[in-house]
Amino acid sequence: MFARGSWRYTYALPLAVVGLALLGLSSLWGVPVLALAGFVVWFHRDPERTTPVEAGVVAPADGKVSVIREEDGRVRVGVFMNVHDVHVNRAPLDGTVEAVDHRAGGHRPAFDKESEHNERVRVEFDGFAVVLIAGAFARRIHPYVESGDTVARGDRISHISFGSRADVVLPERYDRADVLVEDGDSVTAGETCLAQREA
């Protein structure tokens, strides 16, 4: 399975057509272009995930935890997606989308402190938010949801093409002690529990 609209958005099909045309002229040019098309398709893979039945906030992205901080009285947990990670993002909790806001900006590496000024899409839910941040090579953030949509924990909500970060701004009732991961931990979208409140 592949990310929604990935053939249309990521130029895999044009690359494949060009690669086949070049292959007729020279394998020296055709093979690398076809390999690049294959990489683009592989990059936009979208495997099925099994969200745990236990309560808790699940990771919005595959990758490594790169941000854990408190801001404006809320805890923020960010996941950096490397080039080899799946880039389909998932809802960390059940909720209703209140707004999907795009903000233009730069394209610094998503793990860089300056990435706070990068292009981003903020998906605001009732009580929490997911912030999708473009990276150095990411130029396309593709939300799947819009205001009024209701999602279940682990549902697909977006994909980002080529390197990026996905942050969760946790509900107000969560504090730093409820976070179960540490900086540098590897997580899996829709499966790894990032935070959990004690009953």
LUMVEXVEX-73167 format. One record per atom (N, C-alpha, C): y, z, x; residue in one letter. Coordinates in pm, whole numbers, padded with zeros to 5 digits, always signed. Atoms other than C-alpha are relative to their C-alpha. Last residue first. Layout:
LUMVEXVEX-73167
YZXA ...
end
This chain:
LUMVEXVEX-73167
+00004-00030+00146A +00590+03611-00559A +00054+00138-00027A +00102-00100+00031E +00706+03536-00203E +00005+00031-00150E -00048-00131+00038R +00910+03220-00190R -00116+00093-00026R +00066-00058+00118Q +00773+02922-00002Q +00057+00138-00024Q -00052-00133+00037A +00919+02686+00251A -00069+00047-00126A -00111-00040-00089L +00822+02370+00441L +00046+00143-00027L -00093-00093+00066C +00480+02309+00282C +00105+00047+00101C -00031-00120-00078T +00318+02001+00436T +00100+00086-00076T +00118-00083-00024E +00174+01756+00182E +00032+00130+00072E +00073-00029+00122G +00442+01541+00016G -00119+00093+00017G -00072+00009+00127A +00561+01397+00345A -00092+00027-00118A +00042+00118+00075T +00359+01514+00645T +00066+00002-00137T +00021-00018+00143V +00497+01758+00903V -00037-00133-00065V +00030+00127+00067S +00494+01796+01281S -00032+00028-00147S +00126+00011+00072D +00661+02114+01408D -00016-00138-00063D +00101+00070-00078G +00944+02067+01659G -00135-00013-00067G -00051+00121-00064D +01178+02329+01511D -00110-00062+00087D -00093-00022-00110E +00975+02582+01317E +00045-00135+00056E +00010+00088-00117V +00800+02572+00981V +00102+00039+00105V +00132-00015-00063L +00730+02828+00706L -00017-00082+00127L +00036+00125-00067V +01087+02881+00580V -00127+00021+00082V +00096+00073+00083D +01104+03177+00340D -00047-00130+00065D +00132-00063-00013A +01266+03403+00602A -00107-00072-00082A +00064+00043-00126R +01561+03163+00624R -00140+00057+00015R -00076-00036-00119D +01652+03218+00257D -00082-00038+00125D +00073-00001-00126Y +01541+03054-00065Y +00091+00047+00113Y +00087-00118-00005R +01701+03152-00398R -00082+00008+00129R -00072-00120-00046E +01986+02906-00340E -00092+00120+00015E -00065-00076+00108P +01755+02605-00370P +00059+00130+00052P +00086-00080+00087L +01680+02430-00040L +00078+00066-00114L -00086-00116+00020V +01892+02154+00110V -00069+00084-00107V +00005-00069+00129V +01618+01919+00222V +00097+00115+00004V -00025-00144+00008D +01687+01678+00505D -00018+00049-00143D -00007-00044+00140A +01546+01331+00576A +00011+00152+00000A +00027-00141+00023R +01610+01165+00912R +00009+00029-00150R -00090-00071+00087S +01606+00807+01041S -00038+00148-00013S -00054-00116-00069G +01429+00531+01227G +00105+00075-00078G -00018-00009-00145F +01363+00180+01098F +00078+00121+00051F +00052+00097-00096S +01395+00108+00725S +00045+00034+00142S -00105+00035-00095I +01439+00405+00496I -00061-00092+00104I +00047+00029-00135H +01229+00460+00187H +00119-00042+00084H -00078+00097-00080S +01304+00635-00138S -00083-00047+00119S -00139+00009+00046I +01196+00883-00411I +00082-00103+00079I -00081+00084-00089R +00815+00880-00397R +00142-00009-00056R -00027+00137+00043D +00671+01168-00598D +00083-00075+00104D +00085+00096-00068G +00547+01474-00404G +00019-00144-00044G +00015-00032-00141R +00689+01735-00644R -00099-00097+00063R +00092-00110-00030A +00740+01567-00978A -00006+00018+00150A +00108+00022-00097V +01041+01356-01061V -00086+00124+00012V +00074-00123-00025T +01281+01329-01355T -00116-00032+00093T +00145+00009-00023D +01535+01046-01356D -00060+00139+00025D +00074-00016+00124G +01877+01119-01507G -00151-00009+00015G -00038-00116+00081S +02082+00986-01216S -00076+00000-00133S -00141+00001+00040E +01891+00728-01016E +00025+00119-00091E -00037-00079+00118V +01566+00709-00825V +00148-00016-00029V +00080+00046+00113Y +01398+00464-00586Y +00044+00066-00130Y +00041-00100+00098P +01661+00505-00314P -00082-00066-00112P +00035+00055+00130H +01654+00235-00042H -00045+00111-00096H +00059-00113+00070I +01833+00328+00280I -00021-00048-00143I +00030+00014+00143R +01895+00020+00493R -00070+00125-00052R -00118+00052+00067R +02063-00002+00832R -00019-00004-00151R +00013+00008+00146A +01824+00207+01033A +00130-00051-00059A +00044+00134+00039F +01840+00120+01402F -00014-00015-00151F -00062+00101-00087A +02042+00414+01533A -00036-00141-00043A +00005-00024-00144G +01948+00639+01240G +00065-00114+00077G +00034+00118-00080A +02035+00645+00870A +00003+00036+00148A -00097+00032-00103I +02034+00984+00699I -00049-00119+00082I +00064+00105-00079L +01864+01062+00368L +00102-00056+00097L -00100+00083-00068V +01985+01392+00222V -00072-00096+00093V +00063+00070-00112V +01758+01555-00036V +00105-00092+00058V -00042+00137-00034A +01921+01811-00264A -00087-00054+00113A +00024+00032-00141F +01840+02133-00451F +00044-00143+00026F +00035-00118-00080G +01914+02315-00778G -00029-00026+00146G -00042-00125+00062D +01920+02036-01036D -00050+00118+00083D +00085-00043+00111F +01878+01742-00803F +00059+00126-00062F -00027-00135+00050E +02132+01568-00581E -00088+00027-00121E +00060-00005+00133V +02008+01267-00387V +00010+00144-00048V +00033-00136+00045R +02245+01226-00093R -00053-00008-00143R +00010-00006+00146V +02244+00885+00073V -00042+00142-00034V +00098-00085+00066R +02363+00860+00430R +00000-00022-00151R +00018+00044+00138E +02553+00659+00689E -00110+00085-00063E +00071+00123+00029N +02599+00865+01003N +00004-00035-00149N -00098+00100+00046H +02869+01125+01070H -00066-00132-00035H -00065-00057+00118E +02625+01419+01093E +00102-00096-00058E +00055+00067+00119S +02435+01188+01331S +00055+00059-00129S -00100+00089+00059E +02672+01319+01600E -00051-00073-00123E -00092-00084+00077K +02429+01605+01667K +00105-00086-00071K -00123-00033-00070D +02172+01343+01773D +00090+00084-00089D +00022-00132-00057F +01822+01343+01618F +00124+00051+00073F +00008-00101+00106A +01916+01057+01382A -00026+00141+00053A +00139-00046+00014P +02030+00838+01673P -00008+00119-00096P +00044-00071-00118R +02387+00729+01591R -00148+00035-00016R +00144+00015-00016H +02441+00473+01317H -00043+00058+00135H +00051+00061-00122G +02789+00536+01185G -00151-00009+00001G -00019-00073-00125G +02914+00602+00835G -00059-00075+00116G +00002+00086-00118A +02918+00497+00471A +00023+00083+00124A -00119-00018-00083R +02838+00757+00209R -00014-00087+00123R +00005+00068-00129H +02600+00681-00080H +00131+00027+00075H -00128+00036-00062D +02566+00927-00367D -00019-00060+00137D +00042+00067-00122V +02268+00957-00601V +00126-00056+00063V -00087+00103-00059A +02347+01209-00874A -00067-00059+00123A -00134-00013+00057E +02188+01461-01112E +00095-00106+00054E -00107+00053-00086V +01825+01373-01047V +00133+00011-00072V -00070+00110+00064T +01591+01598-01244T +00115-00043+00089T -00142-00009+00034G +01347+01821-01062G +00051-00123-00072G -00026+00062+00129D +01003+01904-00931D +00150+00008-00027D +00021-00087+00116L +01016+01993-00564L +00008-00083-00127L +00053-00128-00048P +01013+01827-00219P -00035+00099-00111P -00072-00113+00059A +01045+01476-00366A -00061+00131+00048A +00057-00059+00121R +00901+01214-00132R +00080+00122-00046R -00040-00139+00023N +01030+00976+00132N -00045+00049-00136N -00017-00019+00144V +00861+00658+00254V +00025+00149-00024V -00140-00020+00036H +00924+00614+00627H +00026+00002-00150H -00022+00063+00131V +00569+00658+00759V +00142+00035-00044V +00022-00077+00123D +00599+00768+01122D +00015-00086-00124D +00141+00008+00040H +00553+00541+01427H -00031+00077-00128H +00036+00137+00037V +00927+00471+01471V -00145-00011-00048V +00008+00089-00115N +01012+00841+01465N -00051-00136-00047N +00106+00099+00009M +01118+01021+01149M +00006-00093+00120M -00029+00125-00070F +01324+01335+01207F -00121-00091-00005F +00117+00060-00063V +01273+01604+00942V +00041-00133+00063V -00002+00144-00023G +01560+01832+00839G -00123-00047+00075G +00111+00033-00089V +01552+02179+00680V -00004-00152+00012V +00024+00144-00013R +01875+02314+00528R -00112-00022+00101R +00081+00035-00116V +01909+02672+00403V -00028-00150-00004V +00128+00066+00031R +02196+02745+00163R -00073-00031+00130R +00088-00090+00073G +02489+02989+00185G -00134-00058-00039G -00056-00029+00132D +02740+02720+00278D -00095+00083-00085D -00136+00053+00018E +02522+02614+00569E +00044+00022-00144E -00064-00042+00123E +02210+02779+00706E +00140-00058-00004E -00126-00074-00011R +02006+02600+00965R +00050+00041-00137R +00016-00116+00089I +01671+02443+01042I +00128+00080+00016I -00114-00079+00046V +01699+02090+01181V -00051+00115-00085V -00106+00008-00102S +01458+01879+01387S +00123+00083-00037S -00113-00082+00044V +01126+01928+01209V +00104+00000+00112V -00012-00133-00062K +00904+01646+01327K +00123+00071-00052K -00076-00010-00125G +00787+01342+01136G -00001+00140+00056G +00087-00018-00116D +00665+01239+00792D +00088+00014+00123D +00026+00111-00093A +00923+01284+00519A -00107+00038+00100A -00044+00126+00060P +01034+01492+00220P -00038-00121+00083P -00081+00083-00089A +00825+01792+00331A +00040-00130-00070A +00074+00088-00092V +00694+02012+00050V +00097-00088+00079V -00078+00120-00026V +00879+02309-00103V -00075-00087+00100V -00071+00011-00126G +00638+02569-00236G +00071-00133+00012G -00145+00012+00010A +00387+02648-00507A +00061-00012+00139A -00072-00125-00021E +00018+02585-00445E +00151-00025-00006E -00028-00060+00131V -00122+02266-00598V +00078+00131+00015V +00073-00124+00028P -00094+02085-00266P +00040+00061-00134P -00093-00114-00003T +00039+01728-00283T -00075+00127-00036T +00046-00102+00094T -00226+01470-00200T +00090+00123+00014T -00004-00137-00048R -00075+01161-00037R -00049+00094-00109R +00005-00103+00105E -00134+00789-00080E +00000+00138+00064E +00130-00057+00037P -00030+00571+00210P +00011+00100-00114P -00026-00108+00095D +00294+00371+00210D -00132+00060-00046D +00119-00045+00071R +00311+00123+00495R +00034+00122-00086R -00031-00031+00140H +00657-00006+00582H -00124+00036-00082H -00102-00103+00005F +00608+00009+00961F +00026+00046-00144F +00066-00129-00030W +00284-00188+00932W +00100+00114-00013W +00087-00032+00114V +00470-00478+00762V -00065+00137+00021V -00088-00032+00113V +00744-00473+01025V -00081+00038-00123V -00053-00134-00021F +00483-00456+01303F +00088+00043-00117F +00107-00096+00028G +00302-00759+01163G +00047+00143+00017G +00016-00002+00146A +00627-00957+01153A -00109+00101-00039A -00114-00075+00051L +00688-00859+01518L -00007+00009-00153L +00028-00141-00029A +00337-00975+01609A +00113+00088-00053A +00099-00043+00098L +00408-01306+01433L -00036+00147+00021L -00072-00009+00127V +00725-01341+01642V -00096+00044-00111V -00086-00119+00006P +00536-01255+01961P +00074+00017-00133P +00077-00124+00003V +00257-01507+01882V +00090+00124-00002V +00057-00030+00131G +00486-01797+01793G -00070+00133-00009G -00103-00050+00092W +00703-01799+02106W -00061+00045-00133W -00086-00089-00077L +00443-01833+02385L +00108+00062-00089L +00050-00137+00024S +00202-01980+02130S +00085+00102+00074S +00040-00070-00121S +00418-02292+02138S -00048+00140-00035S -00067+00057-00118L +00518-02560+01890L -00049+00063+00129L +00033+00141-00008G +00284-02494+01599G +00061-00068+00120G +00137+00007-00049L +00312-02122+01668L -00046-00145+00014L -00006+00000-00147L +00686-02158+01626L -00138-00012+00061L -00062+00126-00042A +00642-02258+01262A +00003-00010+00152A +00098+00107+00022L +00396-01974+01204L +00055-00135+00044L +00107-00013-00098G +00636-01725+01364G -00105-00109-00014G -00051+00048-00129V +00929-01853+01159V -00110+00005+00106V -00019+00146+00015V +00731-01807+00836V +00048-00060+00132V +00133+00061+00002A +00610-01461+00944A +00010-00152-00010A +00055-00006-00135L +00962-01354+01039L -00137-00068+00008L -00065+00102-00084P +01095-01477+00705P -00052-00002+00143P +00041+00134+00044L +00825-01272+00526L +00071-00110+00080L +00135+00025-00049A +00882-00955+00730A -00045-00141-00037A +00011+00128-00072Y +01258-00972+00674Y -00139-00027+00055Y +00018-00021-00144T +01282-00604+00585T -00024-00126+00080T -00107-00066-00072Y +01428-00594+00236Y -00011-00008+00152Y -00131+00056+00030R +01223-00847+00042R +00107+00057+00092R -00001+00141-00042W +00888-00769+00201W +00139-00060-00020W -00010+00012-00145S +00963-00395+00176S -00002-00144+00049S -00100+00099-00040G +01045-00404-00195G +00006-00027+00148G -00052+00086+00106R +00855-00080-00264R +00108-00096+00053R -00122-00050+00062A +00698+00060+00052A +00055-00103-00098A -00122+00010-00079F +00351-00079+00120F +00121+00048-00079F -00118+00000+00085M +00000+00000+00000M +00124+00000+00089M 
end
